[in-house]
Amino acid sequence: MVKTIMDESRRDALSKVPEVTLGFWIIKVLATTLGETGGDAVTMSMNLGYAVGTLIFSGVFVLAVTAQVRMKSFNPYIYWLTIVATTTVGTTMADLADRSFGIGYAGGSSLLLALLFGSLAVWRWSEGSVSVATVSTPRVEAFYWTTILFSQTLGTALGDWMADTNGFGFGGGAAVFGAAILVTALLYQFTSISRVTLFWATFILTRPLGATVGDLLDKPHELGGLALSRTYASAVLMVAILSLIVLIPQRAGLHPSKKAAS
């Protein structure tokens, strides 16, 4: 019994993910928006294309994840760099599949949703929980970042599907996903639904929200966007994220549902 408590305390002390607070979600939305504008800046503004963009950001992602896994404790700068890396490579991967490979938004979203659920299922089967409270070892981090990569890529496809195919436009798509996040917040506040489930639902929904907001900022006027410079918008978002990391306390923390991990 004593050994078990000591092991749990040691695991908690080595937690390598940030405390889930309002500040976490604000930075997450900004990071996903940066992923959209940054990915588009490389593939479209620089005319490198989706394939080259995917290769570039895949390299950044591998380097960032390697640095994150090698960290002995939570480092906010490395953590958020890795999150941004997943959003940028997710943007280019989704665009490559949807547009260059001709899978389409529906096909791409369905495939990525299956991969996401598969990743969560294997993680739960292997570790007994998909709570971020358990993210403290390289093995669990592998599941964590794989799941996040699939969720970020899925979010790009969902955002484009909502905005383009379903006719909501970028502003309308952002409103839909924003409303969905509000619903998860209300469910968290007023129901006893698994906090782990609500965490992942919110985490997944922030990506298409960021994707539609990013497209709203940088797409041409004729497509319903504001036609802002992708490079400028990305730089502003990057400064905003760094400022919030400095201003908002960044502590290694546990998901609020540690006792109800599922």
TORVOSE-824781 format. One line per 5 residues: number of its first residue (from 1); their letters; for each residue x negated, y negated, z negated of N, C-alpha, C. Coordinates in Angstrom, 3 decimals, decimal comma, padded with zeros to 6 digits. Atoms other than C-alpha are relative to their C-alpha. Layout:
NUM	a	X/Y/Z/X/Y/Z/X/Y/Z; ... $
//
This chain:
1	mvkti	-000,831/001,199/000,000/000,000/000,000/000,000/-000,869/-001,253/000,000; 000,901/001,145/000,087/-002,752/-002,442/-000,984/-000,770/-000,167/001,298; 000,759/000,042/-001,253/-004,762/-001,512/002,126/000,856/-000,555/001,135; -000,891/000,477/-001,044/-001,723/-002,133/004,332/000,176/-001,512/-000,085; -000,167/001,441/000,195/-001,179/-005,595/002,849/-001,253/-000,744/000,430 $
6	mdesr	001,265/000,631/-000,381/-004,863/-006,410/003,305/-000,170/-000,008/001,511; 000,118/-000,078/-001,460/-004,761/-005,244/006,926/000,899/-001,028/000,664; -000,921/000,968/-000,568/-001,690/-007,380/007,632/-000,508/-001,412/-000,203; 000,518/001,331/000,273/-003,274/-010,407/005,965/-001,157/-000,323/000,930; 001,135/000,197/-000,889/-006,424/-009,934/008,017/000,469/-000,249/001,423 $
11	rdals	-000,537/000,192/-001,338/-004,412/-009,624/011,209/000,590/-001,397/000,153; -000,596/001,320/-000,044/-002,467/-012,793/010,375/-001,075/-001,076/000,059; 001,062/000,992/000,035/-005,676/-014,696/009,628/-000,693/-000,109/001,347; 000,671/-000,016/-001,292/-007,039/-013,696/013,032/000,941/-000,325/001,162; -000,960/000,320/-001,046/-003,903/-014,782/014,919/-000,598/-001,017/000,967 $
16	kvpev	000,637/000,845/-001,005/-004,996/-016,384/018,185/000,995/-000,752/000,873; -001,008/000,786/-000,705/-001,770/-018,050/019,262/000,440/-001,141/-000,908; -000,389/001,137/000,837/-000,482/-021,441/018,087/001,329/000,211/-000,694; -001,273/-000,002/000,709/002,300/-021,962/015,619/001,091/-000,481/000,948; -001,095/000,345/-000,911/005,625/-022,118/017,468/000,839/-001,109/-000,629 $
21	tlgfw	-000,688/001,187/000,502/006,920/-025,620/016,808/000,568/-000,773/001,187; -000,509/000,854/-001,071/008,664/-028,362/018,775/-001,160/-000,499/000,858; 001,171/000,441/-000,746/005,218/-029,634/019,729/-000,499/001,056/000,971; 000,391/-001,103/-000,874/004,385/-026,210/021,174/000,820/-000,023/001,278; -000,870/-000,044/-001,171/007,393/-026,353/023,476/-000,197/-001,220/000,895 $
26	iikvl	000,248/001,198/-000,807/006,684/-029,938/024,586/-001,254/000,188/000,849; 001,242/-000,226/-000,744/003,119/-029,036/025,550/000,199/001,082/001,055; -000,250/-001,089/-000,954/004,349/-025,837/027,223/000,702/-000,521/001,252; -000,710/000,543/-001,160/006,762/-027,754/029,480/-000,933/-000,869/000,833; 000,961/000,827/-000,729/004,059/-030,273/030,383/-001,001/000,872/000,753 $
31	attlg	000,970/-000,898/-000,640/001,651/-027,413/031,127/000,596/000,679/001,221; -000,627/-000,650/-001,150/004,140/-025,691/033,416/000,240/-000,995/001,129; -000,147/001,035/-001,023/004,817/-028,965/035,212/-001,333/-000,264/000,682; 001,339/000,166/-000,552/001,067/-029,452/035,658/-000,354/001,160/000,921; 000,262/-001,157/-000,852/000,878/-025,948/037,071/000,604/-000,162/001,380 $
36	etggd	-000,671/000,208/-001,283/003,335/-026,915/039,786/-000,695/-001,081/000,821; 000,634/001,094/-000,748/001,774/-030,253/040,737/-001,448/000,327/000,341; 001,389/-000,362/-000,268/-001,772/-028,902/040,424/-000,123/001,047/001,084; 000,014/-001,033/-001,034/-001,032/-025,827/042,491/000,318/-000,573/001,368; -000,371/000,618/-001,273/000,668/-027,917/045,188/-001,097/-000,937/000,508 $
41	avtms	001,076/000,909/-000,409/-002,220/-030,419/045,176/-001,087/000,747/000,762; 001,053/-000,782/-000,652/-004,674/-027,684/046,130/000,504/000,643/001,287; -000,481/-000,745/-001,178/-002,515/-025,691/048,548/000,569/-000,898/001,090; -000,666/000,861/-000,974/-000,651/-028,553/050,217/-000,789/-001,275/000,283; 000,686/001,271/-000,216/-002,391/-031,889/049,678/-001,406/000,199/000,559 $
46	mnlgy	001,350/-000,277/-000,494/-005,842/-030,387/050,252/000,015/000,938/001,202; -000,192/-000,866/-001,182/-004,435/-028,132/053,001/-000,829/001,285/-000,038; 000,762/-001,243/000,115/-006,201/-025,040/051,661/000,876/001,232/000,204; -000,908/-001,126/-000,197/-003,112/-022,848/051,928/000,194/000,811/-001,272; -000,360/-000,770/001,190/-001,512/-020,437/049,480/-001,003/001,102/-000,318 $
51	avgtl	000,938/-001,101/000,234/-003,997/-017,595/049,945/-001,284/-000,506/-000,658; 001,226/000,559/000,576/-007,084/-019,730/049,269/000,274/-000,567/-001,389; -000,372/000,540/001,306/-005,302/-021,521/046,440/000,132/001,096/-001,045; -000,152/-001,121/000,926/-004,426/-018,184/044,874/-001,361/000,556/-000,416; 001,347/-000,486/000,325/-008,060/-017,035/045,081/-000,705/-000,939/-000,980 $
56	ifsgv	000,648/000,985/000,876/-009,301/-020,257/043,471/000,565/000,082/-001,407; -000,617/000,018/001,322/-006,799/-020,243/040,622/-000,058/001,359/-000,686; 000,203/-001,316/000,614/-007,149/-016,495/040,088/-001,355/000,044/-000,700; 001,323/000,069/000,619/-010,838/-017,121/039,415/000,024/-000,805/-001,283; -000,132/000,828/001,203/-009,987/-019,895/036,960/000,723/000,771/-001,092 $
61	fvlav	-000,769/-000,786/000,964/-007,441/-017,621/035,282/-000,857/001,075/-000,662; 000,861/-001,056/000,554/-009,935/-014,759/034,860/-001,014/-000,585/-000,966; 000,986/000,638/000,878/-012,540/-017,096/033,382/000,654/-000,482/-001,300; -000,688/000,517/001,179/-010,018/-018,700/031,032/000,427/001,124/-000,939; -000,424/-001,126/000,832/-008,599/-015,376/029,816/-001,196/000,655/-000,677 $
66	taqvr	001,210/-000,585/000,586/-012,100/-014,006/029,285/-000,483/-000,826/-001,184; 000,414/000,876/001,096/-013,008/-017,032/027,176/000,959/000,107/-001,180; -001,002/-000,107/001,056/-009,734/-016,762/025,234/-000,151/001,302/-000,787; 000,118/-001,302/000,672/-010,180/-013,058/024,471/-001,270/000,061/-000,859; 001,257/-000,034/000,740/-013,764/-013,623/023,325/-000,001/-000,912/-001,221 $
71	mksfn	-000,095/000,859/001,174/-012,719/-016,311/020,865/000,303/000,844/-001,242; -000,232/-000,740/001,241/-012,866/-015,026/017,292/001,215/-000,519/-000,760; -001,161/000,587/000,655/-010,081/-017,337/016,188/000,705/-000,930/000,975; -000,794/000,853/-000,879/-007,461/-019,662/017,642/-000,750/-001,280/000,342; 000,602/001,234/-000,495/-008,923/-022,457/019,774/001,030/-000,675/000,898 $
76	pyiyw	-001,101/000,601/-000,763/-006,240/-024,880/021,027/-000,377/-000,380/001,423; 000,400/000,429/-001,331/-008,249/-026,125/023,996/-000,117/001,193/000,954; 000,107/-001,195/-000,834/-009,063/-022,645/025,309/001,374/000,619/000,230; -001,335/-000,583/-000,134/-005,523/-021,426/024,637/000,809/-000,743/001,062; -000,822/000,749/-000,939/-003,833/-024,245/026,534/-000,613/-000,041/001,396 $
81	ltiva	000,634/-000,146/-001,315/-006,407/-024,074/029,325/000,467/001,285/000,661; -000,441/-001,279/-000,547/-005,404/-020,440/029,760/001,461/-000,056/000,417; -001,406/000,175/-000,376/-001,707/-021,354/029,772/000,112/-000,752/001,323; -000,027/000,769/-001,245/-002,318/-023,969/032,472/-000,499/000,855/001,161; 000,521/-000,884/-001,055/-004,363/-021,420/034,426/001,065/000,983/000,472 $
86	tttvg	-001,067/-000,923/-000,404/-001,422/-018,993/034,383/001,068/-000,712/000,810; -001,043/000,714/-000,739/000,937/-021,702/035,630/-000,455/-000,350/001,413; 000,485/000,358/-001,339/-001,275/-022,790/038,530/-000,103/001,227/000,895; 000,091/-001,202/-000,828/-002,046/-019,280/039,732/001,388/000,588/000,228; -001,377/-000,462/-000,191/001,613/-018,388/039,177/000,693/-000,764/001,111 $
91	ttmad	-000,587/000,818/-001,066/002,616/-021,278/041,434/-000,452/000,475/001,372; 000,517/-000,385/-001,317/000,340/-020,257/044,295/000,360/001,439/000,356; -000,375/-001,391/-000,266/001,093/-016,529/043,932/001,457/000,094/000,445; -001,420/-000,044/-000,361/004,850/-017,114/044,036/000,225/-000,591/001,386; -000,153/000,621/-001,313/004,574/-019,457/047,020/-000,559/000,905/001,105 $
96	ladrs	000,588/-000,917/-000,972/002,321/-016,964/048,804/000,954/001,138/000,327; -000,924/-001,117/-000,205/004,815/-014,138/048,289/001,288/-000,454/000,675; -001,296/000,460/-000,510/007,949/-016,177/049,005/-000,074/-000,497/001,435; 000,056/000,706/-001,282/006,733/-018,112/052,021/-000,931/000,672/001,011; 000,954/-000,580/-000,953/003,629/-016,536/053,564/000,305/001,463/000,293 $
101	fgigy	-000,293/-001,412/-000,195/004,616/-012,903/053,027/001,445/000,253/000,417; -001,379/-000,112/-000,468/008,270/-013,573/053,839/000,917/000,803/-000,896; -000,869/-000,751/000,914/009,677/-011,833/050,764/001,267/-000,790/-000,309; -001,152/000,838/000,316/011,964/-014,773/050,093/000,151/-000,189/-001,490; -000,173/000,303/001,420/013,048/-016,305/046,806/000,700/001,129/-000,753 $
106	aggss	-000,747/-001,064/000,674/015,530/-013,561/045,971/-000,874/001,241/-000,185; 000,862/-001,173/000,091/013,101/-010,758/046,775/-001,152/-000,207/-000,961; 001,115/000,290/000,898/010,203/-012,431/044,989/000,433/-000,054/-001,446; -000,496/000,097/001,376/012,265/-013,224/041,905/000,352/001,373/-000,567; -000,382/-001,341/000,461/013,635/-009,678/041,706/-001,224/000,851/-000,321 $
111	lllal	001,230/-000,762/000,225/010,178/-008,126/042,033/-000,701/-000,464/-001,265; 000,702/000,542/001,164/008,657/-010,438/039,429/000,769/000,258/-001,288; -000,801/-000,310/001,180/011,561/-009,904/037,035/-000,228/001,444/-000,430; 000,263/-001,414/000,307/010,987/-006,148/037,271/-001,389/000,160/-000,620; 001,360/-000,070/000,553/007,250/-006,618/036,641/-000,043/-000,565/-001,416 $
116	lfgsl	-000,035/000,606/001,337/007,971/-008,881/033,657/000,615/000,945/-001,014; -000,650/-000,927/000,922/010,399/-006,455/032,042/-000,849/001,257/-000,193; 000,876/-001,157/000,117/008,006/-003,606/032,805/-001,156/-000,270/-000,944; 001,103/000,369/000,883/005,168/-005,439/031,079/000,446/-000,029/-001,455; -000,522/000,049/001,371/007,296/-006,117/027,996/000,312/001,398/-000,519 $
121	avwrw	-000,345/-001,364/000,418/008,502/-002,503/027,932/-001,246/000,799/-000,355; 001,245/-000,729/000,284/004,977/-001,057/028,112/-000,655/-000,544/-001,258; 000,560/000,625/001,208/003,786/-003,542/025,478/000,718/000,518/-001,247; -000,762/-000,471/001,169/006,592/-002,554/023,091/-000,241/001,488/-000,255; 000,227/-001,439/000,142/006,084/001,151/023,771/-001,383/000,257/-000,602 $
126	segsv	001,366/-000,207/000,459/002,358/000,847/023,127/-000,238/-000,513/-001,411; 000,325/000,656/001,273/002,357/-001,501/020,129/001,146/-000,014/-001,005; -001,135/-000,010/000,911/005,838/-001,168/018,652/000,684/-001,340/-000,149; -000,570/001,336/000,116/006,544/-004,901/018,984/-000,554/-000,880/001,114; 000,477/001,004/-000,962/006,329/-007,737/021,498/-000,027/-001,378/-000,650 $
131	svatv	000,085/001,262/000,717/006,226/-010,406/018,809/-001,388/-000,593/000,145; 001,304/000,645/-000,101/003,455/-012,969/019,213/-000,742/000,037/-001,325; 000,674/-000,173/001,286/002,719/-012,337/015,543/-001,087/001,059/000,074; 000,957/-001,100/-000,111/000,737/-009,318/016,726/-001,183/-000,322/000,911; 001,053/000,337/-000,952/-001,536/-011,188/019,145/-001,279/-000,361/-000,740 $
136	stprv	001,240/000,230/000,749/-004,863/-010,765/017,381/-001,126/000,922/000,434; 001,038/-000,918/-000,476/-006,751/-008,029/019,236/-000,062/-000,074/001,527; 000,113/000,030/-001,464/-008,054/-007,779/022,827/001,070/000,827/000,694; -001,008/-000,866/-000,614/-005,609/-004,955/023,553/001,349/-000,710/000,081; -001,282/000,695/000,017/-002,559/-006,964/022,500/-000,066/-001,260/000,861 $
141	eafyw	000,148/001,180/-000,855/-003,921/-010,077/024,195/000,139/000,352/001,477; -000,150/-000,426/-001,392/-004,086/-008,124/027,445/001,478/000,083/000,373; -001,441/-000,056/-000,239/-000,350/-007,409/027,163/000,584/-001,408/000,027; -000,518/001,363/000,155/000,331/-010,994/026,095/-000,235/-000,819/001,266; 000,318/000,839/-001,152/-001,444/-012,672/029,009/000,535/000,585/001,308 $
146	ttilf	-000,631/-000,604/-001,173/-000,175/-010,164/031,570/001,468/-000,389/000,070; -001,411/000,380/000,071/003,374/-010,855/030,430/000,181/-001,472/000,345; -000,094/001,430/-000,273/002,777/-014,605/030,525/-000,234/-000,280/001,480; 000,272/000,203/-001,419/001,299/-014,417/034,025/001,226/000,354/000,839; -001,210/-000,380/-000,737/004,373/-012,557/035,300/001,119/-001,018/-000,226 $
151	sqtlg	-001,072/000,950/000,301/006,693/-015,008/033,534/-000,226/-001,326/000,706; 000,296/001,263/-000,672/004,918/-018,040/034,991/000,243/000,113/001,503; -000,212/-000,203/-001,432/005,003/-016,598/038,509/001,488/000,109/000,304; -001,460/-000,119/-000,147/008,663/-015,624/038,115/000,654/-001,370/-000,087; -000,599/001,323/000,188/009,449/-019,144/036,907/-000,096/-000,863/001,239 $
156	talgd	000,156/000,760/-001,246/008,063/-020,690/040,084/001,024/000,454/001,034; -000,955/-000,535/-000,976/010,173/-018,385/042,267/001,438/-000,368/-000,372; -001,347/000,351/000,445/013,299/-019,011/040,168/000,295/-001,475/000,211; -000,198/001,429/-000,178/012,804/-022,765/040,238/000,248/-000,352/001,451; -000,182/000,263/-001,430/012,418/-022,821/044,018/001,328/000,559/000,503 $
161	wmadt	-001,263/-000,627/-000,412/015,358/-020,459/044,456/001,197/-000,863/-000,413; -001,098/000,826/000,494/017,607/-022,638/042,312/000,091/-001,315/000,768; 000,010/001,317/-000,630/016,542/-025,892/043,945/000,296/000,058/001,487; -000,099/-000,050/-001,459/016,329/-024,811/047,579/001,197/000,811/000,494; -001,016/-000,918/-000,536/018,591/-021,820/048,204/001,387/-000,308/-000,535 $
166	ngfgf	-001,308/000,197/000,610/021,395/-022,605/045,771/000,489/-001,444/000,073; -000,466/001,351/-000,271/021,539/-026,267/046,708/000,068/-000,936/-001,195; -000,043/000,870/001,167/021,037/-027,741/043,235/-000,952/-001,193/000,131; 001,005/001,047/-000,069/018,061/-029,828/044,279/-000,920/000,083/-001,197; 000,980/-000,079/001,082/015,086/-030,442/042,030/000,562/-000,543/-001,314 $
171	gggaa	-000,592/000,559/001,213/016,947/-032,674/039,582/001,070/000,898/-000,580; -001,056/-000,896/000,466/019,925/-030,338/039,409/-000,560/001,284/-000,580; 000,631/-001,214/000,523/017,685/-027,298/038,971/-000,603/-000,241/-001,371; 000,584/000,326/001,304/015,830/-029,020/036,117/001,089/-000,099/-001,063; -001,106/000,129/000,949/019,176/-029,826/034,478/000,547/001,368/-000,404 $
176	vfgaa	-000,514/-001,353/000,287/020,328/-026,190/034,752/-000,925/000,725/-000,975; 000,932/-000,709/000,872/017,170/-024,782/033,187/-000,151/-000,703/-001,346; 000,023/000,718/001,269/017,099/-027,525/030,569/001,186/000,371/-000,869; -001,207/-000,395/000,737/020,657/-026,627/029,596/-000,138/001,420/-000,542; 000,204/-001,378/000,455/019,711/-022,939/029,391/-000,919/000,037/-001,220 $
181	ilvta	000,904/000,065/001,163/016,863/-023,803/027,003/000,747/-000,537/-001,210; -000,808/000,530/001,097/019,287/-025,852/024,904/000,877/001,091/-000,596; -000,818/-001,116/000,492/021,533/-022,792/024,659/-000,819/000,933/-000,880; 000,836/-000,879/000,831/018,638/-020,666/023,371/-000,324/-000,658/-001,332; 000,263/000,712/001,253/017,882/-023,368/020,792/001,202/000,090/-000,936 $
186	llyqf	-001,216/-000,111/000,811/021,500/-023,305/019,606/000,181/001,424/-000,521; -000,084/-001,390/000,455/021,452/-019,505/019,463/-000,988/000,264/-001,130; 001,007/-000,146/001,057/018,285/-019,700/017,371/000,515/-000,609/-001,308; -000,434/000,728/001,184/019,896/-022,188/015,003/001,226/000,620/-000,665; -001,300/-000,366/000,553/023,330/-020,663/014,599/000,342/001,486/000,084 $
191	tsisr	-000,281/-001,433/-000,065/023,048/-016,919/015,262/-001,167/000,777/-000,605; 001,061/-000,869/000,530/021,013/-013,984/014,018/-000,635/000,838/001,100; 000,632/-000,701/-001,114/019,892/-012,873/017,485/-001,503/000,058/-000,232; 001,433/-000,196/000,184/016,347/-011,507/017,455/-000,790/-001,238/000,417; 000,835/001,172/-000,287/013,907/-014,414/017,209/-001,041/000,312/001,069 $
196	vtlfw	000,963/-000,401/-001,024/011,458/-012,474/019,364/000,642/-000,100/001,379; -000,720/000,075/-001,264/014,056/-012,165/022,132/000,204/-001,449/000,428; -000,231/001,407/-000,318/014,898/-015,862/021,936/-001,296/-000,712/000,355; 001,290/000,603/-000,327/011,221/-016,803/021,954/-000,359/000,276/001,458; 000,385/-000,342/-001,360/010,546/-014,921/025,181/000,974/-000,578/001,020 $
201	atfil	-000,963/000,612/-000,913/013,772/-016,179/026,770/-000,344/-001,467/000,229; 000,360/001,409/-000,114/012,749/-019,767/026,040/-001,319/-000,168/000,733; 001,312/000,075/-000,649/009,160/-019,148/027,105/000,135/000,168/001,507; -000,206/-000,247/-001,428/010,320/-017,782/030,447/000,718/-001,177/000,660; -000,793/001,080/-000,585/012,842/-020,596/031,027/-000,777/-001,300/000,141 $
206	trplg	000,763/001,241/-000,119/010,291/-023,360/030,447/-000,764/-000,068/001,321; 000,759/000,024/-001,255/008,452/-022,298/033,601/000,822/-000,524/001,176; -000,777/000,595/-001,091/011,265/-022,881/036,136/000,384/-001,452/-000,278; -000,240/001,412/000,322/012,038/-026,104/034,247/-001,186/-000,836/000,458; 001,193/000,713/-000,425/008,443/-027,227/034,773/-000,158/-000,004/001,509 $
211	atvgd	000,122/-000,099/-001,458/008,527/-026,023/038,392/000,911/-001,010/000,692; -000,937/000,935/-000,631/011,610/-028,076/039,264/-000,358/-001,448/-000,310; 000,424/001,363/000,341/010,358/-031,155/037,388/-001,231/-000,382/000,835; 001,193/000,263/-000,808/006,995/-030,854/039,159/000,362/-000,286/001,442; -000,434/000,229/-001,380/008,701/-030,584/042,540/000,746/-001,323/000,133 $
216	lldkp	-000,716/001,281/-000,012/010,942/-033,525/041,668/-000,995/-001,161/000,068; 001,000/001,066/000,030/007,823/-035,611/041,026/-000,732/-000,151/001,332; 000,931/000,130/-001,127/005,786/-034,752/044,109/000,544/000,338/001,392; -000,530/-000,321/-001,326/008,082/-033,603/046,918/000,419/-001,280/000,731; -000,380/001,180/-000,784/008,896/-036,042/049,777/001,439/-000,438/-000,273 $
221	helgg	-001,344/000,541/000,226/011,967/-038,294/049,568/001,055/000,775/000,783; -000,993/-000,692/-000,825/013,675/-036,433/052,403/000,390/001,366/-000,560; -000,316/-001,277/000,631/013,531/-033,247/050,313/000,591/-000,185/-001,398; -000,597/000,271/001,299/014,921/-034,950/047,236/-000,990/-000,280/-001,104; 001,009/000,283/001,007/011,635/-035,648/045,458/-000,315/-001,479/-000,098 $
226	lalsr	000,396/001,391/000,206/010,009/-038,855/044,234/-001,244/-000,375/000,792; 001,150/000,220/-000,882/007,001/-038,465/046,561/-001,200/-000,617/-000,726; 001,173/000,480/000,716/004,435/-039,226/043,849/-001,223/000,794/000,435; 001,243/-000,697/-000,325/000,815/-038,336/044,472/-000,156/001,217/-000,896; 000,180/-001,221/000,797/000,259/-034,733/043,382/-001,234/-000,105/-000,884 $
231	tyasa	001,238/000,138/000,776/-003,271/-035,534/042,273/000,198/-000,952/-001,173; -000,246/000,982/001,064/-002,166/-038,589/040,298/000,912/000,587/-001,078; -000,929/-000,600/000,961/000,763/-036,755/038,700/-000,700/001,058/-000,843; 000,733/-001,044/000,732/-001,530/-033,846/037,750/-000,939/-000,619/-001,026; 000,922/000,666/000,921/-004,058/-036,231/036,191/000,741/-000,572/-001,205 $
236	vlmva	-000,795/000,564/001,095/-001,366/-037,980/034,141/000,474/001,112/-000,941; -000,460/-001,125/000,818/000,035/-034,650/032,944/-001,135/000,584/-000,821; 001,149/-000,537/000,700/-003,449/-033,436/032,017/-000,374/-000,873/-001,193; 000,309/000,931/001,098/-004,117/-036,551/029,941/001,049/000,116/-001,098; -001,082/-000,124/000,979/-000,723/-036,201/028,255/-000,164/001,267/-000,840 $
241	ilsli	000,188/-001,270/000,721/-001,422/-032,562/027,335/-001,159/-000,111/-000,977; 001,164/000,148/000,874/-004,885/-033,342/025,940/000,316/-000,917/-001,174; -000,359/000,933/001,073/-003,463/-036,255/023,947/000,870/000,676/-001,050; -000,880/-000,687/000,943/-000,756/-034,097/022,414/-000,737/001,068/-000,795; 000,793/-000,995/000,722/-003,242/-031,362/021,537/-000,751/-000,662/-001,139 $
246	vlipq	000,735/000,735/001,032/-005,223/-033,973/019,610/000,947/-000,538/-001,068; -000,900/000,683/000,921/-002,235/-035,738/018,042/000,885/000,946/-000,804; -000,881/-000,949/000,683/-000,060/-032,734/017,171/-000,850/001,082/-000,651; 000,794/-001,045/000,669/-001,502/-030,363/014,550/000,078/001,327/000,736; 000,077/-001,271/-000,721/-002,657/-027,216/016,329/-000,521/001,062/-000,959 $
251	raglh	000,372/-001,035/000,963/-002,639/-024,334/013,877/000,301/001,376/000,575; -000,316/-001,391/-000,323/-002,884/-020,636/014,455/001,198/000,380/-000,852; -001,195/-000,294/000,764/000,516/-019,403/013,458/000,656/001,287/000,451; -000,766/-001,197/-000,308/003,039/-016,621/013,577/001,349/-000,423/000,559; -001,373/000,198/-000,449/006,274/-016,400/015,444/000,907/000,068/-001,223 $
256	pskka	-000,860/000,021/001,180/009,074/-017,222/012,954/000,644/001,332/-000,351; -000,712/-001,265/000,240/010,416/-013,681/013,265/-000,928/001,137/-000,373; 000,948/-001,078/000,328/007,419/-011,741/011,919/000,688/001,152/-000,719; -000,639/-001,067/000,783/009,636/-009,871/009,505/001,042/000,763/000,820; -001,014/-000,666/-000,843/012,092/-009,076/012,269/-000,553/000,316/001,361 $
261	as	000,640/-000,280/-001,279/009,582/-008,260/014,969/000,665/001,190/000,670; -000,670/-001,087/-000,706/011,138/-006,126/017,639/-000,493/000,060/001,416 $
//
